[in-house]
Amino acid sequence: MNKWQRLWLSVKLIAAVAACVAVGVQAFFYMMDGSDAEQIHPLSILVVGLIFGFITFGLLTFIERGVRRLAAPFVTARSQPQEKADTDSELVAQPLILSTDDSAQQKSL
């Protein structure tokens, strides 16, 4: 994952948490000011906030996929991985030669 993908992921997570908190706070104020406050369970505030947080994260992911599909024809292939593959094949093509000590070779004979 490159730095731009990490940055976009952090933006999506921050936006989702912000939506969760904002909707939770508004639901809390509605519960406190409303006449039907006894009928609203306190955990419903958390559930409503989480639902809007997931919706926000999903919408931003959907936008990201759309932008990637639109930008895919304009993105050119990088030549760096090909150059690296060429240098790796050159290294593999060369035989590996180990130097031996002459005195050790004479002792074994």
Steps between C-alpha positions, in 0.01 A plus 500: 500500500659826393483827690206640300289192568582522871411870498168432324421217744564730793277768343222245456534379859503854640192591294319186617579570866397864460168396344446248779562758771298774330194279450535361851507849651199609296308187599588566865370857480184375329452248776547763772269757342234269361177414672549131421837477676380212719435286193852543353759251624840656571677236292305614196714815502810286459337285232386802297850652522664176389260461209584847371871438555487182289295678234758780482788254474315303231421809294861615511616151396249504213630841388858370519419202277326724249795737484740209455294361213486839332871564551619152401535571125707811572744334735806375318696195601809575697829394349676453833373146573603390149848641546533324831387173343770538233774549756374201700515277194855613433599404852340160469667431165849536647639183656588504865871433550634439847866559568678208661813499709785318322636349822159349589469358151848339516429341842187330369698333216 
